[in-house]
Amino acid sequence: MTHAQPTIGVLALQGDVREHARALEAAGARAVPVRRPQELERVDGLVIPGGESTTMWKLARTFELLDPLRKRVEAGMPAYGSCAGMIMLADRIRDGVQGQETVGGIDMTVRRNAFGRQVDSFESDVTLPALDDPPGPFRAIFIRAPWVEAVGDGVEILGRVERGEQTGRIVAVRQGRLMATAFHPELTGDFRVHRYFADLVRRAMEEE
């Protein structure tokens, strides 16, 4: 694998932009904010952070980013979505607002706010075998988090939650160059998810 430093954008419409940028830098990438179509054109991959998925969709429309995002994802740009970003990368949403749109790309059905409201936020261990370097569970932070209700045949399940009644719910997935988590790894100081994504971007750069 090439050790080239990828330039990875963080969609800077709302959410934990700085935290994702710091985690990407720790993972060996160059992180840049993306707010305009011309900025999107200059990145090797993109992180779509958490926030509020309906607001993010509307802001992407306002900034004329939604269609360029779809085109770049369809063309093979690696992308990673956390929390609301997972919803943005889903082909199908449940409990969305009327007319809510996504970027799409991952053949999955995601339920919005599945774990409850802000007061229901929690931490839980998640086993992520594909990211197990160093080994051990990932202590994940869930804030008004979605979960994945169904996936297509081409989607790899990377992790499930391990907590009470929610045990077994799908909270991390990958399909080709796209990946998503229901939780916020940028808030943990554990950079395994961002390293995994940065390596995914490097592999895509090699294949171009």
Residue, then its C-alpha position, 0 to 999 in steps of 0.5 A: m500500500t502506498h504511504a502517500q498522504p491523502t487529502i480528505g475533506v470534512l463536509a463543513l456544513q455542521g457537526d464535529v468538523r474540527e474533531h474529525a479533522r484532528a482525527l484524520e490528521a492523527a491517522g496520517a491524512r491531510a484534512v480540509p473543510v468542504r463547503r463548495p463544489q470546487e472544494l469537493e473536487r480537490v479531495d481524495g475522500l470525504v467525511i460526512p460528520g454528525g449533526e442533524s440529517t434534515t438540516m444537513w440535507k437542506l444546507a447541502r441543497t443551499f450550498e449546491l453540494l447535494d448533486p456534486l456529492r452524489k456524482r462524486v460518490e457514484a464515480g467512486m470517491p471514498a466517503y465515510g459518514s458518522c451518525a447523521g453522515m450514516i443517514m446521508l449515505a443511506d439509500r433508504i431512510r425510515d422516520g425521515v421528514q417528508g421529502q428528505e433526501t440523501v446522497g446515497g451509495i450504501d444499499m441499506t435502510v437506516r432508521r433516524n433517531a433509532f436509539g432515542r433523543q438527546v437525553d438517551s445518548f449513551e456509550s457502549d462497547v462495539t466489536l469492530p473485527a476489521l478495525d481490530d488494530p490494536p485489538g479490543p472493543f471500541r468504546a463508542i459514543f451514540i448521540r441521537a444515533p440511527w441504526v441500520e435496519a437492513v442491508g443489501d448483499g453487497v454491504e459488509i457489517l463491520g460492527r454491532v452494538e453490545r448494550g441491553e435491548q439494543t444488542g445486535r443492532i447494526v451500527a457500522v457498515r462498509q460497501g466498497r469505498l463507502m463506510a458509515t458508523a452510527f456513533h461518533p469516533e471523533l469524540t473518543g480519542d480512539f483513531r482506529v475508524h479514521r485510520y481504517f478510512a484513511d487506508l481505504v482512501r489510500r487504496a482507492m488512490e492506488e487504483e486510480 
